[in-house]
Amino acid sequence: MPDLNGMMLFAAVVRAKGFSQAARDIGQPKSTISRKVAQLEEQLGVRLLQRDTRNLSLTQVGALFFQHCDSISHEIEAAKAIIENTHTDISGSLRIAIPVSFSQDVIGHLCSSFMRLYPNIELDIQFTDNDVGLVGEGYDIAIKYGPLQSSDLVARLLFERQPILVASPGYIKKFNSPATPQELAQHHGILLGTTLSAPIWPLGKGNRKMMATFKRKVRVNSASMVKRLALDDFGIAMLSNTSCKQELASGSLVPILQDWPMESFKVYGVYSSRRQLASNISAFLDFFTKRYTSQESLHSMMG
């Protein structure tokens, strides 16, 4: 039987997208985690991870094994929660608004796992970039990008992401890489947004900020399509560092204007303050916070 501790450490490495970050997350030496994962691979007789100096990716069998390891770790957490909340029955319906730019594949896997964990929950998921009214339109939760306007809503921070500008080697070979933000005005850009979004990127941090314009080549409200178009040499794109980590490691995408780092963006779970926080809303936000990054990691590592 595979070592349970090794399975949990392997899952932690995949969620963290590397041994170093996993060591920081769980407070164990990197060497210990690496040794345990190697012992697990030896015990199973298969390679779970492909390793080199720049890259870490899941093998096909590793991706399948991770799904089970991840489920086991969260089942353990769920078992603890059952003991801690013996008298709490999580049930009812939840209507949730999620931005269109979120990966529907990632959200689909996350919602499947949530409903398996809470079988008495009924979900109504709507992908929309409209500014939905939680009370007027019957939504229980809206996932929103910050900063948020002050209102009678409660906003819970779910996670942060660091945006970066990237382009393919093919695009850079043809058009060169911009040396300054001002030079972006001469470059094609792939804009993630709606019909109201302008071809402008906010560059810099703190007191060193500016709004840089670019020539819009494509505008699309899907982050995965933005990355695909960037890989296919159609222009410079702004992506989160987690969504293109594998491409940066392999060299299929190259960072642009690294001396102009951008402010991280925040994602919130928003719900109405007019009623006491319901247990099903709390359960979903807890689950989303814990599981989104691990599901995103699996999605990106499988390409």
Steps between C-alpha positions, in 0.01 A plus 500: 500500500642846409629708790222744597745765617687479170172539312412813697847647439475423128163680487651797686782524241250505212283766666807716570641435149840415644693345788632831639157661534354176640773496765409856599128424501516197727811583700713198409848491344505486122738204513255301715211566263710412194616176663146401601364562150788301348427214741132515400594475131728207576228331702246545217750413227406803289623856450246754624694821427729607219783705649773713350683816611231734366180302493275273703206330334271206558526182298174361368480244780613768748205722403256215560668405828493863620123519460464206739763633744335841498159344560636294789660803666176694476298202618722497808424871548131430445509223760651744748230753413228242559636435849528873566156580358298193588173692525546705183319375188627688193213506252285725284557683171777743410487736203850620415626753243854443369696718252515365146881517504518219758587159356172313467692172515655593835167624639325188372740267683477713813118497503494123441725447801290738710176319419657162574606634838161664564242281319203702634617819327343616173714736289396759242823629337484793257807627313446872452691827502186700580490687828239269647276605786530242772164573657302621197615219268499226761872428516648366822866554404681701233867437424651839418833659420612780733518777591134506598271796548376551854144370545279298728675186375757291685816415304723209596846483342537164322844532340748734331679465167799681351444621142788508250542595136610216273560430132615205293855472362345504152331835562818649651708375206267679258428821693771515770427544870394843629772662710270755666128522580467775239613258228195282568303750292675355192422139591206268451324404823249230590243655729316300765171681551153593383375745239550779756869416558757740354848400372679623812721315748588640846875461548717557807449503874488754781605846386630371166184435303374576152227397258649351184304480175542240226354409161217256565530197274233291670256555785361189671345423839676165546838485675581160347436640150722802576783260585435292189517806274820618669657157446398524133702825453206743474622751756593591856264388775443566867456174692526393861834345592329177607307455175815504286762357737557191286535705180750736663702205629506333157579826318188491283408835657749770602445773763487859374600822683602318817634823651139625505332249735128546550280507807349163587127469442263367762200272460215519750193300590222754556171440680225714648538641849122519542485152641712288727765301313330174403689175560484402131650833391774466759568141391532597133734794567716284729512227237573745216787659693662165581442320172518754216879527497552122508249449217662783302841336556380168363339670199816698413740209557296280266523777238 
